[in-house]
Amino acid sequence: MKIDVSCVLALHAEGLIAYKTIRAINRAAAYATNGGLTTELVIVADRATPETRGVVNNSTIINRATTIIMSADFGDLALTRNFAVDRSRGDYIAILDGDDLISENWLLAAHEVNRVDRRFVIHPEVSLYFDQKVVLFYHPDQRREGFDEAGIIVENYWTSLCFSRRETFLEMPYLSTPRCSGFGYEDWHWNCEVMARGFIHTIAPYTTHFIRSKETGSLNAATALRNGLMRHSALFDNFAPRSRRKRGGLVSAAREN
């Protein structure tokens, strides 16, 4: 059977929270099916806790006919996602987090936008943090006038939730970031790398990413605590000539004054 969209879900220590995540994916998949798409769920349990494995192996909400379930021992979110993408069958890939939720229209809306241009990487229009704190923010659209490309050096414009053609992820896989390397923020780095290769970050209107804000267990928080750094991206090289021109202009102006 032809698969339009593969939903890639990496699980680690989410436990019962994974049940809610899968339930939200099921709703979005049903909505997409009603819109004429076929979907599959690709789950990789990477060094998963017993409670998390129990949810995957025993939960009745998982449709075994449309779900691929695998175990892995990477201990690395980037490698886990790449592993799942390689084994997916969809023309499009939706990257999902194990403890977050998505709006019901996410898969269908993202697919409709992605059909416009093969270079698009789709993000939700809005992200809403909930649980330990409540924060709402809108994601920028790279196509809009006034978009500050260089701003991504100091701020990650988009969350990990994204949607693009399968070829996008095969051409630009996530880069391994083991804890011992001192690097982190694989999503931020990936966002930069796809921009450097000519892909375009845009949004699917009226879609939302619900992000669970946790006291413990946050990968980004753990990276910050160990003073992790983001790897150098080819995108940063594009800004260097612009920065030199700007500095040169300032020097010339100073001399004239």
C-alpha angles and dihedrals in degrees: 000000000000113000119208101185131024115199108211114205123179115196129193120147103346095120114179091355087074088066091062092046093052090046090055091048090051091054091050091047091051090049090050091048090054086053092056102265130126117219142186133193118227112195123187115188101202112192085329122188118248091253092053092047088050092057091050097045101039108027115117092207092073112093102219092197093061100031131086112202121192138167125220140179102209101116084204125103093206094054091044092056093046090050091053094046091052090055097042122105103202127111087225132039128214113197111211136182122232098232102036134084134225133210116258093248097049101104097042095043093047091049092052092053094044091055089066094067131007090217094062122114106194126215131179117267093232136027120200121193113207142172109041092025137005118227129156125195139165122233117233122243113228090211094062122100113257095029107156105221094180091056090079088076090075102023133039103229097196138042125234092266106102143146131207144136115297090243089063092063093042091052093044110027121182112271117241113254110183114184092243090061095069090232130109145149094089092174093053091048091047091052089055095046095052089050089052090054094053101262117139125228111217138153140247107231119240095014127126138201112206108206120198109225108212134193090216137013098045111144093207092049091049090050091051093049092055090046092246120184133213115245119250112271129209086233091071090061089062090061097052098080090045091051092049091050090050093049090047091052091052092050092050091049091050092051091050091052 
